[in-house]
Amino acid sequence: MTGFYYVPSWFKAALQENPRAARNWEALIPSRKKEILRYFTRLKSQEARGRNLERALHVLSGKRGRFMARAWNE
C-alpha cells in the first residue's frame, strides 16, 4: 500500500521487473503516487491499462515522455 491507496499487483509486478522505475516510483511525493494510482483505477479496459502501464514505466524509468497529460523529464 501507498498511503491509503492500493497498489495493484500488475503495477507492483511491472515495477519489480524495472528497478530504475521502482526507485523513481519510491522517490515520488505521496500526492503524485496517489494521482497515478487514482488514474489507473479509472481505466476501463485491459488495453487502456496496458498502454498506460507502458507509458508510466517509460517516464518512471527516467525517459522523456508524456503521461497523464503531463510532460515528464529526466
C-alpha positions in Angstrom: 0.0 0.0 0.0 1.0 3.6 -0.6 -0.7 5.7 2.0 -4.4 4.8 1.8 -4.2 3.7 -1.9 -3.8 0.2 -3.0 -1.0 -0.5 -5.5 -2.4 -3.0 -8.0 -0.5 -6.3 -8.2 0.0 -5.8 -12.0 1.7 -2.5 -11.3 3.9 -3.9 -8.5 5.0 -6.8 -10.7 5.9 -4.3 -13.5 7.9 -2.2 -11.1 9.8 -5.3 -9.8 10.9 -6.0 -13.3 12.2 -2.5 -13.8 14.5 -1.4 -10.9 15.0 2.1 -12.1 11.3 2.7 -12.4 10.8 1.2 -8.9 13.4 3.6 -7.4 11.8 6.6 -9.1 8.3 5.5 -8.0 9.5 5.3 -4.4 11.1 8.8 -4.8 7.8 10.4 -5.9 5.9 12.5 -3.4 2.9 10.8 -1.9 0.4 13.1 -3.7 1.9 12.2 -7.1 1.7 8.5 -6.3 -1.9 8.9 -5.3 -2.6 10.8 -8.5 -1.1 7.9 -10.6 -2.9 5.2 -8.7 -6.3 7.0 -9.0 -5.7 7.4 -12.7 -5.0 3.6 -13.0 -8.3 2.8 -11.2 -10.3 4.8 -13.7 -9.1 2.8 -16.7 -11.9 0.8 -18.3 -10.2 -1.8 -20.4 -7.2 -4.1 -20.4 -5.9 -2.3 -23.5 -6.0 1.1 -21.8 -4.3 -0.4 -18.7 -1.5 -1.9 -20.9 -0.9 1.3 -22.8 -0.8 3.4 -19.7 1.4 1.0 -17.8 3.8 1.2 -20.7 3.8 5.0 -20.6 4.1 5.1 -16.8 7.1 2.7 -16.8 8.7 4.8 -19.7 8.6 8.0 -17.7 9.4 6.4 -14.4 12.5 4.9 -16.0 13.7 8.5 -16.5 12.9 8.8 -20.1 11.2 11.8 -21.6 7.6 11.4 -22.5 4.0 12.3 -21.8 1.9 10.5 -19.2 -1.4 11.7 -17.6 -1.5 14.9 -19.8 1.9 16.0 -18.4 5.4 16.1 -19.8 7.9 14.1 -17.7 11.5 15.0 -18.0 14.6 13.2 -16.7 
